[in-house]
Amino acid sequence: MEHMDHDVNGNGILANKLLWIILGGAIFSIIAFLVPTPQSMIELVEKQGFGQKMIEWHVASDMATAAWKMKLVLAMIPMAIIYFATEALPIGLVGILMPIFAYFFKLLPAKDIGKTFSGDAPLFLLGVLAMGVTVIDVGLHKRLATWILGWTKGFVLPIVVLCVSMSVIGAFISAHAMAAFMAPVMAAVYMGAVAANSRNGKIEHDPELAKLLLLSLCFALNVGGVGSPAAGGRNVIMMGFWSDYNVPMSFGRWMMYGLPLSPVLGLAVALYMIMIFRKVKTRDLTPGLVAIKEETRKMGPMSYAQKVALGMMLLILVLWIFGGHGLGLGGPALLALFIPVLFRITDWRKILEGISWDAWFMYCGALTLGSLLKESGAALWLAQIFLENLTRFGLGSGLGLWVGMSFFSGLITNFMSDAGTTALLGPIAIPMGIMTGVAGEPWAVGLATAFSTSFAHFLIVGTPNNAIVYGLGVYPDTGQRIISPFDFVKYGFALWLISLVITWVLGFAIVFNLVGFPEGITETAKAVLAASSN
């Protein structure tokens, strides 16, 4: 995993941008124009109404054309993966490529394409990136480092504390916000550690250590999403599906199933990252932590700017938790652009210059691709094929179904938003679970589906956490980016599998059995399902 042929910025094969541009375009063209449209696609767009919808939108003339456009959307996936992973094109430009394809191939009505590239989620990410800029500018990130990690020493302990604490905190507080707060903290700890080992006053960078700290933060926040319904909209969506079948789950009950997994998954992230990054030169983070504590001490009491920044963070956090659906996530996040300028703690131009527009455009494009997968029926087609194969191999009920749905939702969430993945797969998985008659359904299959949407480790587009850490992860002295999009593939894929296996063993085989499921929920849900089918 350490060879130069994986170095996007070096002289290896990934540095040959033209090769990857041609390869990505060729794969798209072959799937879109040369591979015949499967009959199953034509049948799906006809039976599920996708074809009629496209005809009414005037983007398809018949069912065959609608099915071909579904295939075209699927062809965009490998192309986008190649471009994101290799940076054959700037990742922001790849994001822009998604609506360009939607416009020129008429995959959606023109008036709706812009909506996929905008909305609440992009504004949320924009505000979070701006918040990170302000936190760094006023020096609040150093105080955060002191509060959370200041008591730790050495190399292993700070990383373990970081990962376990972030996985637990991420179960209750916006992981995206914590990513924005803590990414600058990790950069500051890194600079203090390498500065202590540098000679003649010249910083000798240790890229492996920088990646270890930032990716550990990112992955730990990702896995915390299983812990409680407060971790994200995907969990709330799943709870809504259960309510539709008259088997609602309480907040506390979800925690009984999910919260035991959060610290274990966080610890697994720490141990995995320490093992993978064996070539780290700087094996002691103590100087970095001590340096930040000393800088914090020299700052004296919190300054006016830091108080305003902290107050802004807390206000936005409270609005995220208690603001309800009316405010969304984007409304409170946009205050991070307004408050610093209004209270004169950060310059407007500095905020604009500090925002990673590359990461923002990339994430917007990922939202467009997710909408195309959903609206064309491509995501449903993939789900049906997967579920048919599960049944064929005898995995259509109980543990087999939970593992299968967990694997599939964990895979899809790297291409679509976690909420979108849950919204897509929940209505498919829950009836399947109910029809099996296995005790604990549909709670068990619903939890299996929702849990794994937290494991968007291996594609930068999988979750805002990845985009935020990528966007804010720069060397403080040079401004150069620490992480490349390929690093998520390189280090995240194996961790994705590890996260799934831990969930299957600890969650499904142990916690589900220890906590158990209330009697009668399967029968209640089955009665609702039967009534709706009559």
N, C-alpha and C positions, 0 to 999 in steps of 0.2 A: 504493500500500500504506500510505500514511501518512495517508489521509483520515479525517475524523471519523466517517464512516459505519461504520468498523471499530472504533470505540472502545466497548468493552463497558461502560466506566464513565462514558462521556460522555453526550451528548444525541443521538447518532446512532441509526440504526435498530436496532443491536444492544442499545441500552439499553432498548428496549421489551420488557420481560420477558414481559408478558401475550401479546403477539403471538407470540413464539416458543414459549411454552408451548402455545398453541392450535394453532400450525402443526405442532409436533412430535406432539401428540396426534392431529391430523387425519390426518397421513401414516401414523401407526401404524394408525389405525382403517380407513383406506382399504385398505391392504395386507392387514391381518388379516381384515377382515370383508366387503369389497366386491369385491376382486380375486379371481377364481376360482382355486382351487388347481390349478396346472399338473399335467397327467397325469404328467409326468416325476418329480414329487415322490412321487406315489402309487406309481409303479413302483420308485423308489429305496428307499422305506421297506419295500416288500415284498421286494425282491430282496436288499437288504443287511442285513435283519434288524432294522432300527430299529423298524418297526411292531410286530413280534412282541414286541420288548423292551418297548415302551410298553404293549402289551396285558397282558403279564405284570406290569408295574409298576402296572396298574390306573389309568393316566393316559390311556388311549385305549381305545375300544371296538372299533375296526376300523381298517383301513389308511387310509381316507379321513380319519378323525379324526387319526390319527398324522401324516399329510401336512399337514393344516391346522395342527397345532401346530408343525410345522417352519416353515411359512410365517409363523406368528405370531412365532417367534423371529427370523426375518429382518426382520420389520416393526419389531422393537425397535431394529435397528441405526441407521436414519436418525433415529429419535426420539432415541436416546442421543447421536448425533453432534451434533445440533442443540442439545440441552440442555448437553452438555459444552462446545461451542464458544462458545455465547452466554451461558453461565451464567444461563440463564432460571430455573433452579433451582440452589441451591448444589450444587457438584459432588459433595459427599459424599452429599447427598440423592438425586442421580441414581444414585449407586452403590447406595444402599439400594433404589431403585426396581426394580433388576434381580431380586433375590430376591422382592420383593413380587409382581411379575408372575409369577415362577415358582410361587409359592404359589397365587395366586388363579386362574391359568389352568391349574394342575396340569400344569406342563411337566416336572416330575420328581417322584418320590416325595417326600413331605414330609420323610422322614428323611434324604434325600440333599441337599436344597436347602441346608441349613445347612452341609454339608460343603464346598459350592462357595464359600461365603462365608468359610470359615476355612481351616485347614490350614497348610502350611509357608510358602507365599509371603506371606500376610498377616502372619504372625509375623515373618518375615524383614524385611519393610518396616517394621514397628513397631520392631524393634530398631535398624534403620539410622537411622530418624528420631530415636530416642532418642540414638543415638551422636552424631549431629550436634548435638543440644542440649548434650551434655556437652563436646564439642570446643570449642564457642563459649564455654560458661560458664567453662572453665578457661583460655581464651586460647590453646589449642594451635593454632588455625587461623592465628594470626599467624606462628607459627614455620613452619608448613607453607608459607605464602606466601613467606617469606624463603628457605626451602630450594629451592623450585621456581622462583620468578620473581624472586628478589631481585637477580639479576645483570643483568636486562633493564632497558631504558630506553625512553622514548618511548611511542608508541601502537601502531604496527603490530607491532613485535618482540614485546612481551609477549603479544599475542593469538596470533601465529603460534606462539610457544614453547608457550603454553598448549595450543593445539589439537593440535599435533603430538605433544607429550609425553603428553597425555591419551589420544590415540588409540593410541599405542604401549603405554603402561602398561595401558590398558584391555583390551589383547589378552591380558594375563597375570594381572592382578590384578582382583578384582571391581570392575567399573565402578560398581556400585551403591554400594560402599563409598567409592570415590573421589568419587562425586557427593556423598555425605554429608560427606566430609572437606573438599572443595574449594568447595562452595557458600558456606559462611561465609567462606572465603578471598576469594572474588570480591566478596562484600559488603563486606569490610574494605578491599580494594584500591579499590573504588568510593568508599567514604566518604572515604578519604584523598585521592583525586584531586579529588573535588568540593569537599572542605573547603578545599583549597589555592586554589581559584578563587572561593570564597565571600567575601563582604564583610561587614563589621560583625559578624563572629562568627556569622552566620546561614547555615545550610546551604542552598544553592541547588541543589536536586536536578536531575539530568540523567537522566530515566527511560530515554532511548535508550541511554545508556552502561550503565546497570544491566542492561537486557535483553540488550545485546550481550555482556556478560561472562558472565552466567548461561547464556544459550542457547548460546553458543560452547562453554562447558564441557560442557553436556548433550549437544549434538550430536557433539562430538569423542569423548566417551566411548561414545556409541552406535556410531559407525562403527568403533571399535577392535575390535568383536566378531568381525570377520572374521579377525583375525591368528593365533589359535591355538585349539586345543581347550579351553584353560583359560579362555577368555573367557566360557563359559557352557554350561549344560546342553544347549542346542540342538545345539551342535557335537558333544558326546559322544553324543547321541541319533542323529545322522546316522552317526557312526562305528560305532555299534552295528548300524545297518541294513546297512552294508557288510559287517560281520562275519557277518551272517546269510546273506550270499551268498558267503561264503568269500573275500572280497577286502578284508581289513582294511587300514586306513591308519594309519601311524605318526604320532606327535605331530610329529616333525620334517618329515614329508612334507606335512602340513597347512600348516605354517609356510611351506614353500616356495611354496605356492600363495597363501596368505592374507596373510602378513606384509608382502610388498611393497606391498599395497594400503593398509595401515593409515596410514602417514605421509602418503601421497598424499591419502587421503581426509581426514585431519586438516588438511592444508594447504588442501584445497578448502573445508573448513568455515570456516577462518580468512579466506580471501580472499572467500568469499561473504558472510560476516557483516560484514566491513569495508565491502564494496561496498553492502550493503543498508542498513546503519546510517550513511548519509552525513550525517544530521542531528545526529549526536552533537556536543554543544557542547564537552565536555571532551576535547581531543585529545591530552592528555599524561597517561599513567598514572604517570609517574615520581614525582610527589609522593606518590601513594598507596603506591607500593612503598617509597619512602624512609621515609615515615611508619611503615609497618609494620616495616621493619628497625630504625628507631629505637626503636619501642615494644618490639620483641623484645630489643634491646640493653639497654634500661632494666629489662627483666624480670630480667636477670642469668641465672644458671644455671636450668635447668629446675626448676620447683617440684615439690613432692610430688604435687600434683594433676595436673600435666601429665605427669609420669612415669607415674602410674597410668593416665591416659587413653591415652597412647601405648602402654603395655604392653597395655592392653585392646584397642586397635585391632589391634596385631600378633597377639595371641592369637586374636582372632576371625578375622583373615585367614588364619592358619595352619590353624585348624580348618576354615575354608571350603575350603582347598586340599587338606588331607590328611585331613580328618575322614571322608570317604567318604559313602556314601548313608545310613548309619545316623544321622548327625547332621543331615543335610540342611543347608539354609541357615538355617532358622528357629532351630534349637537354639543354634548359636554366636551368632547375632544377639541373642537374648534376654539374653545376658550383658551387653549394653549397658544394660539396665534394672537389672540386679542389682549389677554390680561398682561403679558410681559411688556407689551408696547404701551398699553394704557397706564400702567404703573411705573413705566420708564425703568425697567430692570434689564431689558435687552433691546437692542436696536432691531428694527424691522428688517433692514437689509441683512443683518447678521443671521436672523432666523431663516430668511429665504436662501442665503448662501449655505447654511448648515444643513438644510433638509436634503436627504438623499433622493433626488427626483428619479434617479435610475430605479431605485427600489420601489418607489411609488408607482411609476408607470408599469413596472413589471407586475405588481400586484393587481393593478386595474385590469391588465390584460388577462391575468389568471381568472378574474371574475367573469370576464367576457367568455372565456373558454368554458368555464363552469356553466354559465347560462346556456351556451350553445349545446353542451352535452345534455342538459336537462330538457330544453325546449324542443330539440330535434328528436328526442327519444333514444339517443345513443347510449346514455347512461342506463336507461331501463333495459335496453337490449343486452348490454354487458351483464347487468344484474341477473336477468332471466337465464342467460347461458350459464352463468356461474352456479345459480341455484339448481338448475337442471342437472349439472354435473355432480353437485353435492348429493342429490337424491340417487343418482345412478351409482355412486360409490358407497351407498348406504350411510350417508352422513346427513340425512334429512330430518333428524330429530335429536333431542337431548344434547349431550356434549358435542357430538359431531356437528350439529346445526350451529351451536354457539361458536365453536371454533371456526367453522366455515364463514359465518357472517362476520365474525370478528376480523378474520383475515381479509375478507373482501372490503369491508368498510375501512379498514386500516390502509388498504391499497388505494382505494378511490379517494380518500381524504387528502392524499398527496397531490391530487390533480384538481380537486374541487374544495370549496370551503367546508369546514367541519359541519356547519349548520346545514349546508346544501346536501352533504352526504347523508346526514341523518334524516333530513326531510325526504330524500329520495328513497332510501332503503327501509326506513321505518314502516311505511305502509305496505311494503312487500314482506318484510321479515315477521312482523307481528301476526298477521293471519297465518303464516306458515307455522309459527310456534303454537298458536292456539289450536290449529288442526291436528297437531301431533298428540295433543292431550297430555303431554308431559307435565308433571307437577311443577308449578313455578312459572309457567307460561301465562301471559306474554312478557312478564317482567324479565325473565332470564335472557331471552333472545334480544329484548330491547336494550338491556344493559350491555350485552355482548357487542351489539352494534354501536352503541354510543361510546363505550369505553375506548374502542380502538380509533375513533376519530381524533383522539388526542395524540396519536403517534405519527404526526406529519413530519417525520425526521429527514427524509431523503430527497425532497425537492424543495428548493427555496420558495416556490410558490405555494407550498402546502399550508402555511399558516402565517398570519401577520408576525408572530414571534420571530420566524426565520427572516422575514424581510426587515424587521426592525433591527435585529442584531447585526444583520449584514449591513444595513444602511448606517448605523451608528458605530460600527466596529472599525475604527481607523486608528492608526498610530498617532498619538497626540503630538509628536514632534514633527512628523512629516506629512500627516494627513492622508497617507496611503492606506488603501483598504486592507484589512487583515484577512478576511475570509473571501474565498471565491465561491461562486455557485456550485462548482463541482465538489467542494469540500462537504456539502450536505450529502451528496451521493456517496462520496468516498468514506465518510465516517458515520453517516446516518443510516445507511441501509442495514448494516449488521445490527445496529442498535434497535432499529425498527423490529427486526425479527426477535431480538431478545425481549423487547417490551411486550410483544405478542405472547411469547412463550410464558413469561412471568404471569401475565394476565390469565392465560389458560390454566396454568398449574395452581397459582395462589388464588386467583379470583374464582374461576369456574369450578375447579375440583375441590378446593378447600373452603374458601369463604362462603360460597353459595351453600355448601352443605352445612357449615357451622351455623350460619345465620338462619338459613332455611327460608321458606316462602310461606306466606299465610295460606291456610286452607281455603279452598273455594274460589280463588281468583281465576283459575283456569276455567272452571265451570261457568262463572259469571261472564267472562270474556267470550266463551264459546256461545253462550245464549245471545249475546249482543251480535256476534258475527252471524249466527243463524237468522236472527230477526232482520238484519240488514240485507241478507241475500234473498229473503222472501218477497 
